[in-house]
Amino acid sequence: VLSCTYRPHNPVKMSNSLEAKIVILGSQGVGKTSLVHRFVKNSFTPPSMMTSTIGASFLTKRVVDIDSSTVVRLQIWDTAGQERFRSISKLYYRGANAALLCYDITSSASFTEMGHWLLELRANLPEDTIIHVVGTKADVVAEGPAKRAVPFERCIAYVAENLYPS
């Protein structure tokens, strides 16, 4: 399930509508594309039927803020997780209003890699950019709890220390 709190730092304001850029980052194979497709298309494609993202893919979704009746057009950039594409990632996250940092809860290495992405974002995006940490593959752990490699408490501690230190 993907949920976002929308507080843009530099939204493009149109009469009762906004545009916001969201970038999805994380290491290869964590399920970024599955997450995005589930949110945008309300469908799930099994990993065996997915192909690796090359560079980045771009999708849009319109959502309505029911409190203000504002239409928000989300520009969602799903970035490639392979190391060879890392050098061009700045092209995709430049100007982002929000970032989702994804890691696979069955992979400690992906959690560590997610931390590297956070450092890169902090060095290159404004302080008020919204950053969310998303643990993926909860369905895999639901089928076999022993597959969990990153305890939920570890993520909570990481977020408290690195995103909300005060």
FIPAMI-402717 format. One record per residue: x, y, z of N, C-alpha, C, O, CB in turn; residue in three letters. Coordinates in steps of 0.2 Angstrom, whole numbers, plus 5000, padded with zeros to 4 digits. Atoms other than C-alpha are relative to their C-alpha. Glycine has a CB too. Layout:
N
XYZXYZXYZXYZXYZALA
...
END
This chain:
166
500449945000500050005000500450065000500950075004499550005006VAL
499649945001500750174995499650065002499050075000500250014993LEU
500449944997500150325005500550065000501150055002499749995006SER
499549954999500950495004499650065003499050075002500250024993CYS
500249944998500750655013500250054996500850064994500250025008THR
499849965005500750795001500150075003499750115005499650004994TYR
499949934998501650955006500650034996501250024998500350005008ARG
499449985005502651024991500450065002500150105005499750014993PRO
499649944998504051144993500050054994500050114995500749985001HIS
500049965006503951214975499549974995499649954989500750014997ASN
500450035005502351154967499850044994499950114995499349985004PRO
500249965006501751214950499250015001498849965001500149974993VAL
500749994998500051294955499650024994499850074990500050065005LYS
500549985005498651304942499350015004499349995010500049954994MET
500749994997496851354946499749945003499549895000499550034995SER
500350054996496351234960500349934998500049884998499349994999ASN
499750065002497651104953500850015002501050075001499949984993SER
499350004999499451064957500449944996500049904994500249995008LEU
499650055003500850964949500649995005500850035008500350024993GLU
499450014995502150874960500449944997500149894994499749985007ALA
499550065003503650764955500249965006500449985011500650044997LYS
499850054995503950604965500549964997500449934991499449975003ILE
499550045002505550504963500049945004500049945010500750034999VAL
500050074996505650314968500749984999501049974993499549954997ILE
499350025001507450264972500149945005499749925010500450055003LEU
499850064996508250104979500449954996500449964990499349965003GLY
499550055004509349954974499649964995499049964996500449965005SER
500350055005508949834960499649955003499949925008500549974995GLN
500450054998507549714963499650015006499449965009500549945001GLY
500449994994506749794978499350004999498950005004500250065004VAL
500749995002505049814969499850074999499250085000499749975006GLY
500249935001505049994965499550004994499050044995500650044998LYS
500550005006504149964948499449975002498849995000500349964994THR
500650034998502949844956499650055004498950055004500149945004SER
500349954996502549974969499650064996499150074998500550035005LEU
500349945004502250114956499449974996498950014996500650034996VAL
500650035004501150004945499449995004498950005002500349944996HIS
500550014995500149954960499650065001499050065001500249965006ARG
500349944999499850134964499650034994499150064995500550055003PHE
500349965006499550204947499549964996499049994994500650024995VAL
500450045004498750064938499549955004499149925001500449964995LYS
500450044995497949974953500149924998499649894998499350025000ASN
499950075002498749804947500649985002501150025003499950004992SER
499450024998500049694952500349954995499949904993499949965007PHE
499750045005501249614940500649965004501049995007500450044994THR
499550044997502249464947500750024998500950034992499949934999PRO
499349995002504149494948500349964994500749994990500549995006PRO
499850045005504449354936499850034993500150014988499749935001SER
500249975006503549454923500250074998500050104993499249994999MET
499749935000504449614926500650004996501049954997500050035007MET
499350005003505949674916500350065004500050115007500050024992THR
499749954996507249784924499950074997499950084991500849995000SER
500149935003506949974922500750024997501250015001499850055006THR
499449975003508250054911500050085000499550114998500149984992ILE
500049924999508650234916499550025005499650025011500050044994GLY
500649994996506950274923499450004995499450004989500150075003ALA
500649995004505150264918499650055004499750075009499649935001SER
500449944998503850404920499349984999499149964994500250064996PHE
500750015000502050384925499750065003500050095007499849935003LEU
500349954997500750504930499349975003499149925001499850064995THR
500650024996499250494942499750065002500050115005500149955005LYS
500349944997497950624946499649975006499349925006499550034995ARG
500350014993497350624964499650065002499850125000500549985005VAL
500449944998496050744972500150005008500049955011499349994998VAL
500049994993496350814989499350025002499050075000500550065002ASP
500749994999494650804996499850055005499350085005499749935003ILE
500149944996494850935009499950074996499550114998500650015005ASP
499949935004495251074996499749994993499750044990500750025000SER
500250015007494550994980500550014995500450034990499450044999SER
499549985004496251024973500249934996500349884999500650035004THR
499850065004496750904959500850015000501150064998499750004992VAL
499350005000498550854960500249954995500049894995500349985007VAL
499750045005499450784945500749985002501250025003500050034993ARG
499450024998500850674951500449974995500249934990499949945005LEU
499550035005502350644940500549955004500849985008500450064997GLN
499650054996503150484946500549974996500449944991499549945002ILE
499450025004504850444941500349935004500549945009500650055000TRP
499750074997505350254944500749994997500849984991499549944998ASP
499350015002507250244943500249935000500049895004500450055005THR
499650065001508350104938500449995007500750045009500449994994ALA
499650024994509150014953500749984999501149985003499749965004GLY
499450025002510649954944500650055001500550115000500149974993GLN
499449954999512350034949500250044994500450104995500649965003GLU
499849975006512750074931499650064998499850104994500049954994ARG
500549955002511250194930500150065006499750115005499349985000PHE
499949954994511750284947500250074998499950125001500449975005ARG
499849935001512650424939499550044996499650114996500649994995SER
500549965003511150484929499450015004498950045002499849974993ILE
500649994996509950474943499950075002499350095003500149965007SER
500249934999510150654947499650044995499250084997500750045000LYS
500549975005509250694931499349995002498950035000500249974993LEU
500750024998507750604938499850035006499250055007500049935000TYR
500249974994507750674955500050075001499850105006500349965006TYR
500049924999508150854952499350034999498950014995500550024994ARG
500649965000506750964956499449965003498849985003499850024993GLY
500650044997505750824965499750035007500150065010500349935002ALA
500449984994504450874978500149955006500049965012499350024999ASN
500050054995504550704987500449944997500549934991499349985001ALA
499650065002505650544986499749945005499649955011500750015001ALA
500250064996505150364991500749965000500949954994499449964997LEU
499450044999506750274997499749925001499549915007500550025005LEU
500250074999506350084995500549955001501149964999499649984993CYS
499650064999507149935002499649945001499049945002500450015007TYR
500350065000506749755002500049975007500649965009500349944995ASP
500050024993506249695020500449935000500549905006499450005003ILE
499750065000507049525015500850004998501149954998499749954995THR
499349995002508749605011500350055004500250115003500050014992SER
499649954996509949685023500450054995500550114997500449975005SER
499549965005511049745008499550064997499850114996500249964995ALA
500449945003509549845001499850055005499850115003499349974997SER
500149954995509249925017500650055001500550115001499949975007PHE
499449965000511049985018500150044994500250104994500649955000THR
500049965006510950045000499550065000499750114997499849954993GLU
500549944999509350145004500350065004500250115002499449975004MET
499749954997510450235016500550054996500550114997500449975006GLY
499649965005511650285002499650054996499850114995500449954996HIS
500449965004510250354992499850065004499750125002499349964998TRP
500249944996509650465007500650055000500550115000499949975007LEU
499449964999511450535009500050044993500250104993500649965001LEU
499949975006511450574990499450054999499550114997499949954994GLU
500649965000509650654991500250065004500150125002499449975002LEU
499949944995510150765006500650044997500550104999500349975007ARG
499449965003511750824997499750044994500050094992500649964998ALA
500249975006510750874981499350035000499150064995500049954995ASN
500749985000508950914986499950055005500250055010499549955000LEU
500149964995508251054996499849975007499549915006499450054998PRO
500250034993507951025015499349985001499149935004500250045005GLU
500850014999506051035014499749944995499149944995499750064999ASP
500350065004505950885001499849955004500149935009500649984995THR
500350064996504850755008500349944998500349924992499250004999ILE
499750075001505650585010499649955004499649965010500850015002ILE
500350064997504750425014500449944999500749934994499349994998HIS
499750075000505550255018499549954999499049955003500549995006VAL
500550055001504650115011500349935000500849914996499650014993VAL
499850075000504949925015499549964995498949964996500049975007GLY
500450045005504349815001500149935001500449905006500350014993THR
500150075000503949634999499849975006500049915009500749974999LYS
500450024994502849615014499749944999499549895003499650055003ALA
500350065002501949485004500449945001500249885003499750014993ASP
499650054999503449375004500149985007500149925009500750024997VAL
500050024993503649385023499449985003499449935007500250075004VAL
500650034997501849355026500049924998499749895002499450034996ALA
500050075002502149185017500549965004500449905005500149994992GLU
499450044996503749145027500350055004500850095002500549974995GLY
499749944995504049265042500849995001501150045002499749995006PRO
499350014999505849185043500450044995501050054995500249935001ALA
499749975005506249275027500250085001500650114998499650004994LYS
499949934999506249445035500750015003500949985007499550035006ARG
499349994998508049515036500050075004500550085007500450004994ALA
500049934997507649695041499450015005498850025003500050054995VAL
500549994996506649705057499650075000500050124998500249995008PRO
500449945001505249845057500350055005500450115003499349995002PHE
499849964995506049915073500750044997500850094999500249975006GLU
499449975003507749945063499850054995500250114995500449944996ARG
500249955005506850045050499750065004499950125002499449984995CYS
500249954996505950145063500650045003500650105003499549985006ILE
499449974997507550185072500450044995500650094996500549955003ALA
499749965005508350235056499750064998500050114997500149954993TYR
500449945002506950355051500150055006500250115004499349984999VAL
499949964994507050425069500650045000500750105001499849975006ALA
499449974999508850455068500250044994500650094995500549945000GLU
499849975006509050505050499550054997499850104993500249954995ASN
500549955003507450595045499750055005499550105003499549964996LEU
500349964995506850665061500450005006500249985012499349975002TYR
499550004995508350685072499850045006500050035012500750024998PRO
500149954994507650825083499449975004499250005008499850074998SER
END
